Amino acid sequence: MTSLFDLYKIGVGPSSSHTMGPMRAAHRFALGLVEHGLVDRVAHVRAELYGSLALTGKGHATDRAVLLGLSGHEPATIDPAAIESSILAIRESHTLPLAGIHPVPFAEEADLLFHRETMYPPGAKTQHPNGLRLTAYDASGAILDTRTYFSIGGGFITEDGVDASKEQPATQVPFPFHTAAELLATAHANELSISQLMLENECALIPRHPSQSPVELVREGIERIWLAMQQCVARGIATEGILPGGLNVRRRAHRLAERLREKEATGLRGDPLAPLDWLTVFAMAVNEENAAGGRVVTAPTNGASGLIPAVLHYYDRFIPDSDYEGILRFFLTSAAIGILYKENASISGAEVGCQGEVGVACSMAAGGLVAALNGTNGQIEHAAEIAMEHNLGMTCDPIGGLVQIPCIERNAMSAAKAVHAARIAMSESEEHKVSLDQVIRTMYLTGLDMQSRYKETSLAGLALNIIAC
């Protein structure tokens, strides 16, 4: 079963599916060469990007991610400050430090290919929009190893021809669920809140430690995620300047925060919408950091990484009775909702549009906020459903393939939607007409019906009609 720590991963921007996923795939490929004793025989490496990875690869730094992954770096551990110098060294020397230990010649124009008109596998009836094929050759030109990976959203990857379920033994959890209906029924039968049920499952999934209980390990893991989110918000608010990529988009979170602080300093505290303004600041701060390639937490993706931290900061700062236990309930509950989307639909913008990224994050945040506020399981399910219902059909059409316009503002707008959905759900006592399972299914079918040019290709929508900013 998917874990909370699979959905919430510490990494780098700007994209989970187009940056983190390819970096992880390239790292896995390089590590495999080492494990099979092939790395010293490699004389040449070629990387080929297909479909959406190729179409928006430059804007999403996919090219850089592949080079870094092949060089032995991972999203969770790489120092964002060292990325630029590492890429510059490869490009100036035309040499790739394969797995960080074996230098091989690398001519980027010939060895990093963008197949923008082709999805993988070419000509097949069923194709994936995010394909990456990596091939290692020996000095005679013979293939030593070739593998194809698919980036399926949220930094998750799969390998073509490999059954992921057989890669490692499945861990049994005490309270398995596959649908929201099953989640609610299981929680009711065992007299548990959704967060309590998820804590029990996470305790079963987390690797054991001789000196700490599973509960302590899960809590510590969540604390690390929350700290990373707080640090990201703080960096985003503190930093000014122009975001990279060529659109000349100016960071706004710092300026907005300064204006709010000036109002507070002059005693103008009566604005009832001030918490909403801060919600905007928190979301934009994270997504500006993400757009700059900084350290962020997938929540559940990089493109939607600002929404959940924003709602958590809103809860922590503006709810009078907020406490750390509420934050824990938020994370555990939102993860349960995210699992339902990942396992029954998709969290990939290239597969189902932005409804699978910002829409899912909005749904997770709405349910998580209700849990933090001690709402019922039914109210949590209702809030998650409301949030997605009003994000259905959202396209993924980033201008220039950059996670900037409309992505940064979109996180702020949907953070407000999440708060509103939570408030609506907690004011209701009667059953609602549309279930979370129904809206998840609707989201997935809507994504399948959506034309591919509206799904992270930058071939339509704002990306086509607003070509310069």
C-alpha positions in Angstrom: 0.0 0.0 0.0 1.2 3.5 -0.7 2.6 5.3 2.3 2.3 8.8 3.5 6.1 9.1 3.0 5.6 8.1 -0.7 3.3 11.0 -1.3 5.2 13.5 0.8 8.8 13.3 -0.5 11.5 15.9 0.1 13.1 16.9 -3.3 13.9 19.7 -5.6 11.9 21.7 -8.2 10.4 22.5 -10.5 8.5 19.4 -11.3 7.9 16.0 -9.6 7.0 14.2 -12.8 9.5 16.0 -15.1 12.4 16.7 -12.8 12.3 14.4 -9.7 11.0 11.3 -11.6 13.6 11.5 -14.4 16.4 12.2 -11.9 15.3 9.1 -9.9 15.1 7.0 -13.0 18.5 8.1 -14.3 20.0 7.5 -10.8 18.5 4.0 -10.7 19.9 3.2 -14.1 23.4 4.4 -13.1 23.2 2.5 -9.8 22.2 -0.6 -11.7 25.3 -0.4 -13.9 27.4 -0.3 -10.7 25.6 -3.2 -9.1 26.0 -5.4 -12.2 29.7 -4.6 -12.6 29.2 -2.8 -15.9 30.0 0.8 -15.1 33.7 0.5 -15.9 32.9 -0.9 -19.3 30.6 2.0 -20.3 32.1 4.2 -23.0 28.9 6.1 -24.0 25.4 6.8 -22.6 22.4 8.0 -24.4 19.1 9.4 -23.0 15.9 9.7 -25.0 12.8 11.6 -23.8 9.4 10.9 -25.2 6.1 12.8 -25.3 5.4 15.3 -22.5 8.9 14.8 -21.1 10.3 16.0 -24.4 7.7 18.7 -25.1 8.2 20.5 -21.7 11.5 19.0 -20.8 13.6 22.2 -21.1 11.1 24.3 -19.1 10.9 21.6 -16.4 14.7 21.1 -16.2 14.3 17.4 -17.3 17.5 17.6 -19.3 19.4 18.8 -16.1 17.6 16.1 -14.0 18.8 13.3 -16.3 22.4 14.5 -16.2 22.3 14.8 -12.4 20.7 11.4 -12.0 23.2 9.7 -14.2 25.9 11.5 -12.2 24.7 9.7 -9.1 22.5 12.4 -7.5 19.0 11.9 -6.0 16.3 14.5 -5.5 16.1 13.9 -1.7 19.8 14.5 -1.0 21.2 16.8 -3.7 22.2 20.2 -2.6 20.1 22.7 -4.7 23.0 25.2 -4.4 25.3 22.7 -6.2 23.1 22.0 -9.1 24.2 24.8 -11.4 27.9 24.2 -10.9 27.4 20.4 -11.5 25.6 21.0 -14.8 28.1 23.6 -15.9 31.0 21.2 -15.3 29.3 18.5 -17.4 28.5 20.9 -20.3 31.9 22.6 -20.4 33.9 19.4 -20.1 31.6 17.3 -22.3 32.1 14.6 -19.7 29.5 12.8 -17.6 30.7 11.4 -14.2 28.6 8.2 -14.5 27.3 7.2 -11.1 29.7 9.8 -9.7 32.7 7.4 -10.3 33.2 6.7 -14.0 33.7 9.7 -16.5 32.4 9.1 -20.0 32.3 11.5 -23.0 28.9 13.2 -23.3 27.8 15.3 -26.2 24.5 16.7 -25.1 23.0 17.5 -28.5 23.7 13.9 -29.7 23.2 12.0 -26.4 20.2 13.7 -24.9 17.4 13.4 -27.5 13.9 15.0 -27.3 11.3 12.9 -29.3 8.6 15.6 -29.1 6.3 13.9 -31.6 6.5 10.4 -30.1 5.2 8.7 -27.0 6.6 5.5 -25.8 6.4 2.8 -26.9 6.2 4.2 -30.5 3.3 2.8 -32.5 1.8 0.9 -29.6 -2.0 1.1 -28.9 -1.3 2.0 -25.2 1.4 4.6 -24.7 2.6 6.6 -21.7 3.1 10.4 -22.0 6.2 10.5 -19.8 8.8 8.0 -21.2 12.6 8.0 -20.7 14.9 5.4 -22.3 18.5 5.1 -21.2 21.1 3.1 -23.0 24.7 2.3 -22.1 27.2 1.2 -24.8 30.7 -0.2 -24.6 33.7 0.9 -26.6 32.7 -1.2 -29.6 29.2 0.3 -29.7 27.5 -2.8 -28.3 24.6 -2.2 -25.8 25.6 -3.1 -22.3 22.2 -2.2 -20.8 19.0 -0.4 -21.9 16.0 0.4 -19.8 12.8 2.4 -20.2 11.2 4.2 -17.3 7.9 6.0 -17.0 7.4 9.0 -14.7 3.9 8.6 -13.4 3.5 11.7 -11.3 4.6 12.8 -7.8 8.1 11.6 -8.4 7.0 8.0 -8.7 8.6 6.0 -11.5 8.0 2.6 -13.1 10.2 0.5 -15.4 8.9 -0.9 -18.6 8.4 -4.6 -18.4 8.9 -4.8 -14.7 6.1 -5.7 -12.4 6.5 -3.2 -9.5 4.5 -5.4 -7.2 7.1 -8.1 -7.4 10.1 -5.9 -6.8 9.7 -6.2 -3.1 7.4 -8.2 -0.8 4.1 -6.4 0.0 3.8 -5.4 3.6 0.5 -6.2 5.2 -1.3 -3.3 6.9 -3.8 -3.8 9.6 -6.5 -1.7 7.9 -6.3 -2.0 4.1 -8.6 0.1 2.0 -9.0 0.7 -1.7 -11.9 3.1 -1.9 -13.2 5.9 0.3 -16.3 3.8 1.1 -14.0 1.0 2.4 -12.0 3.6 4.3 -15.1 5.0 6.1 -16.5 1.5 6.7 -13.3 0.1 8.2 -12.8 3.2 10.4 -16.4 3.0 11.6 -16.1 -0.8 12.3 -13.0 -0.3 14.4 -14.1 3.0 16.0 -11.2 4.9 14.6 -10.7 8.3 13.0 -9.1 8.3 9.6 -5.9 9.7 11.1 -5.8 6.9 13.7 -6.4 4.3 11.1 -3.6 5.7 8.9 -1.2 5.9 11.9 -1.7 2.2 12.4 -1.0 1.5 8.8 2.0 3.7 8.7 3.4 2.0 11.8 3.2 -1.3 9.9 4.9 0.1 6.8 7.8 2.1 8.4 11.2 0.2 8.7 11.8 -0.9 12.2 14.4 0.7 14.5 15.8 -1.1 17.6 15.5 1.9 19.9 12.3 3.6 18.8 8.7 2.5 18.5 6.9 2.7 15.1 4.7 5.5 16.4 7.8 7.6 17.3 9.3 6.9 13.9 6.2 7.9 12.0 5.9 11.1 14.1 9.5 11.9 13.5 9.1 11.4 9.8 6.1 13.7 9.7 8.0 16.3 11.7 10.8 16.3 9.1 8.3 16.9 6.3 6.6 19.7 8.2 10.0 21.3 9.0 11.0 21.1 5.3 7.7 22.8 4.4 8.2 25.5 7.0 11.7 26.2 5.8 10.5 26.4 2.2 7.9 28.9 3.1 10.4 31.0 5.0 12.9 30.9 2.1 10.2 31.9 -0.4 9.0 34.8 1.7 12.6 36.0 2.3 13.7 35.8 -1.4 13.2 38.5 -4.0 14.1 38.6 -7.7 13.3 37.2 -11.1 12.5 33.5 -11.5 14.7 31.6 -14.0 13.4 30.4 -17.4 13.0 33.5 -19.6 9.5 34.6 -18.7 10.9 37.3 -16.4 8.3 36.4 -13.7 9.0 38.4 -10.6 8.7 36.7 -7.2 5.8 38.3 -5.3 5.6 36.5 -2.0 8.2 38.7 -0.3 6.5 41.9 -1.4 3.0 40.7 -0.4 4.3 39.6 3.0 5.9 42.9 3.6 2.7 44.8 2.9 0.7 42.5 5.3 3.3 43.1 8.0 3.1 46.9 7.5 -0.6 46.7 7.9 -0.2 44.7 11.1 2.5 47.1 12.4 0.2 50.1 11.9 -2.6 48.5 13.9 -4.8 47.7 10.9 -5.8 44.3 12.2 -9.5 44.5 11.4 -9.4 43.2 7.9 -11.4 39.9 8.0 -9.7 38.7 4.8 -6.1 39.1 6.1 -5.8 35.3 6.8 -6.8 34.7 3.2 -4.0 37.1 2.1 -1.5 35.2 4.2 -2.8 31.9 2.7 -1.9 33.4 -0.7 1.6 34.4 0.5 2.3 30.9 1.9 1.3 29.1 -1.3 3.1 31.5 -3.6 6.3 31.4 -1.5 6.5 27.6 -1.9 5.8 27.6 -5.6 8.2 30.4 -6.3 10.9 28.3 -4.5 9.8 25.3 -6.6 10.0 27.3 -9.8 13.5 28.3 -8.9 14.6 24.7 -8.4 14.7 24.9 -4.7 14.0 22.3 -2.1 10.3 21.5 -1.7 8.1 18.6 -0.6 5.9 16.9 -3.1 2.3 17.3 -1.9 1.5 15.2 -3.8 3.4 16.8 -6.7 5.9 19.7 -7.1 3.4 21.6 -9.3 0.9 21.5 -6.4 3.5 21.7 -3.6 2.4 25.1 -2.3 -1.2 24.3 -1.5 -0.9 21.9 1.5 1.9 23.9 3.2 -0.3 27.0 2.8 -3.4 25.4 4.4 -1.2 24.0 7.2 0.3 27.4 7.9 -3.2 28.9 7.9 -4.3 26.3 10.5 -1.2 26.8 12.6 -1.3 30.6 12.6 -5.0 31.6 12.4 -6.9 28.8 14.2 -7.0 29.7 17.9 -6.9 26.1 19.2 -4.4 24.8 16.7 -1.7 22.4 18.0 0.8 19.9 16.8 -1.6 17.0 17.2 -3.8 18.8 14.7 -1.0 19.0 12.2 -0.3 15.3 12.6 -4.0 14.5 12.0 -3.8 16.8 8.9 -0.9 14.9 7.4 -2.2 11.4 8.1 -5.7 12.2 6.9 -4.6 14.0 3.7 -2.3 11.1 2.9 -5.3 8.7 3.0 -7.1 10.9 0.5 -4.0 11.2 -1.7 -3.6 7.4 -1.7 -7.2 7.0 -3.0 -6.4 9.3 -6.0 -3.0 7.7 -6.7 -4.3 4.2 -6.6 -7.7 4.8 -8.3 -6.9 7.6 -10.7 -3.7 9.6 -11.3 -1.7 12.5 -9.8 0.1 13.2 -13.1 -0.6 16.4 -15.0 0.7 14.7 -18.2 -1.9 12.0 -17.7 -5.1 13.8 -16.5 -4.3 17.5 -16.5 -3.8 19.8 -13.5 -6.9 18.4 -11.8 -4.6 15.5 -11.0 -2.1 17.8 -9.3 -3.6 21.0 -7.9 -7.1 19.4 -7.8 -5.8 16.4 -5.8 -3.8 18.6 -3.5 -6.9 20.7 -2.9 -8.9 17.6 -2.0 -6.2 16.4 0.3 -5.9 19.8 2.0 -9.6 20.1 2.5 -9.9 16.7 4.2 -6.8 17.3 6.2 -8.0 20.6 7.5 -11.3 19.1 8.6 -9.3 16.4 10.5 -7.1 19.0 12.1 -10.3 20.8 13.3 -11.5 17.5 14.8 -14.2 17.0 12.2 -15.9 13.7 11.7 -14.8 11.0 9.1 -17.9 11.8 7.1 -17.1 15.5 7.1 -13.5 14.7 5.9 -14.8 12.7 3.0 -17.3 15.4 2.1 -14.7 18.2 2.2 -12.4 16.1 0.0 -15.2 15.5 -2.5 -16.3 19.2 -2.6 -12.7 20.3 -3.3 -12.3 18.0 -6.3 -15.7 18.6 -7.6 -14.8 22.3 -8.2 -11.4 21.4 -9.8 -12.7 19.0 -12.4 -11.5 19.5 -15.9 -8.6 21.7 -15.0 -6.0 21.7 -17.8 -2.2 21.6 -17.4 -1.0 24.3 -19.8 2.1 26.0 -18.4 3.5 28.8 -20.5 6.9 27.9 -21.9 6.8 24.6 -20.1 7.7 26.4 -16.9 6.0 25.8 -13.6 5.2 29.5 -13.2 2.2 30.7 -15.1 -0.5 29.7 -14.1 0.9 27.3 -11.6 2.0 29.7 -8.8 -1.3 31.6 -8.6 -3.3 28.4 -9.1 -1.9 27.0 -5.9 -3.0 30.1 -4.0 -6.4 30.1 -5.5 -7.0 26.4 -4.7 -5.6 26.8 -1.2 -8.6 29.1 -0.6 -10.9 26.5 -2.2 -9.6 23.9 0.2 -10.4 26.1 3.2 -13.8 26.9 1.8 -14.6 23.2 1.1 -13.6 22.4 4.7 -15.9 25.1 6.1 -18.9 24.0 3.9 -18.4 20.3 4.9 -18.2 21.1 8.6 -21.4 23.1 8.5 -23.4 20.2 7.0 -25.1 17.5 9.0 -27.0 15.7 6.2 -25.6 13.2 3.7 -24.4 14.6 0.5 -25.3 13.5 -3.0 -21.9 12.9 -4.6 -19.4 10.6 -3.0 -15.6 11.0 -3.0 -15.3 7.7 -4.9 -17.6 9.0 -7.6 -15.7 12.3 -8.0 -12.4 10.4 -8.1 -13.7 8.2 -10.9 -15.1 11.3 -12.7 -11.8 13.1 -12.4 -10.0 10.1 -14.0 -12.5 9.7 -16.9 -12.4 13.5 -17.5 -8.6 13.3 -17.7 -8.8 10.4 -20.2 -11.2 12.4 -22.4 -9.1 15.5 -22.2 -7.1 16.2 -25.4 -3.4 15.4 -24.9 -2.4 18.9 -25.9 -4.0 20.2 -22.7 -2.0 17.8 -20.5 1.5 19.2 -19.8 2.6 19.6 -23.4 2.5 23.4 -23.7 0.7 23.0 -27.0 -2.6 24.5 -26.1 -4.4 26.8 -23.6 -2.4 29.6 -22.0 0.8 28.1 -23.2 -0.3 28.6 -26.9 -2.2 31.9 -26.6 0.1 33.7 -24.3 3.5 33.1 -25.8 5.3 36.1 -24.2 4.9 37.8 -20.8 
